């Protein structure tokens, strides 16, 4: 079970395992969030098909913000067959293409923006530390945002 949001609207510091059904139930409370979840499901499906097992999510989507602009996260490269992966997910030099296609930005660990990959994703814009979601990609539905 995920903890409540802190006084800044973030999850407390930590990495929280979550299934797709739990993600939809906890973070899909309005139309904007459901649209972002649909794009996330598509990107996560691409990653799962290429062998990825865990996707780490942060950003305003993993907060109490009612209208997040997008989602942000990173994924484990171990065991990935890059030949099966959408090239858009491998190119972190132009995240506008990812946002246009999927609604958010997902970075392979190797290209994360900090020497410690999680540091970037565990700070909000005001510098408050926050938790991350560890989405189990084996729990992903084949299509739609339904659990």
N, C-alpha and C positions, 0 to 999 in steps of 0.2 A: 504494500500500500504506500502510495506517495504521501509525503508530508504536506502540510498546508504551506501556502506561500508565506514568505517572511514580510517584514514591514515595508520592504521595497518592491513587493510583488514578484519576487523570485523564489525559486526553490532553494532551501538551505543547501549549503555546500555539501557536495557528495555526488556520487554517480548512482543513478536509480534505474535498475532494470525495469523495463516496461514492455508489455505486449502491444500489438496493434489495437486490440479491442480496448485495452486500458487507455491507450493514447487518445483514441477517438472519444471515449467516455469522459476523460478528464480535460481534454484540450479542444474538443470540437463543439463548443457551445454556441456558435453563431455561424452565419452564412460565410463570412470572410474566412474564418478558421476552417470551415469544411472545404472551401475551395483550396486553401493551402494544403490541407490533408490529402486532397485528391492528387495534387501535383507531387507531394511527398511520396504518396503510395506508388506513383509511376516511377519516380527516381529510385525508390527503395526496391521496387520490383526489378529494375535493371541491375542494381547492385547484387541482389540475391541471385539472379540468373547467372551472374558472373562469378558467384562463389562467396560473396560477402555474407557474413553472419550477424554482424552488429553495426548499427549506425548510431552515432552519438549526436543528440540534438540539443541545441541551446538557443540563444537569441531570444528575441521578444516572444516568439511562439511558445517557448517553454516557460512563460511567465503568466501573470494575471492580466496582461495588457489585452484589452478587448479587441482591438483592431491591429494586430501585428502586421508589419509591412511584408514580411517574408519569414522563412525559416532558415536557420543556419546550423551547420553541423559538419562532422567529419566521419570518415569511415575507415575501417581497418583494411589494409592492403594485403595482409596475409591470406594466401590461398585464392586470390583474385585471378581470374583468367581475363586479362585486359583485352584480348581479342573479342570477347563476348560482351564487353561493356560499351555503352554509348560513349563515344569520344567526348561528348559535351561534359561528361562527369570526370574525365581525366584532365581537362584543360581548365586549370584554376587561374589562368592569366586573363580570362575574359568571362567574369562571372555574370555579366549582363545576358549572355546567351543562356546560361543555366537558369537564371531568374525568368527569362522569357519562356523557356520551355517547361520548367518544373515549378516555378514560383518561389524558389529559394536557392541557397548556395550550400553545396556539399563538397568538402575538400578531402582528398586522400591525405592520410596522416603525413606522408612525405612532404606535402606542399602546404601544411597548415602554417598559419602566420606567426607562430611563436616557436622558439626552440623547444619548449615544453608544449606540445600540441594542445593540451587541454587548457592552458592558461588563457589563451585568446577567447575560448568559448565559455570560460567561467568568470567573466567580468561583464557587467552591463555597461551601458554608455556613461553612467555616472561613476564607474569604478567600483561598484559594489560586487562582492564575490557572490557567486550563485552556483547552483547545482546543474548537472547535466542528466539527460535521459539517455539510457542505453537501450535502444529499440532492438528487440530480438526479431531478426528478419524472417525466421522460420514461422512467426505468427502472422505474417502478412497475408491478407486475402488476395486472390488472383485479380480482382478488379473492384472498383468502388471503394468508398471509405467505410462501408459497413464493417462491423467487427467480424 
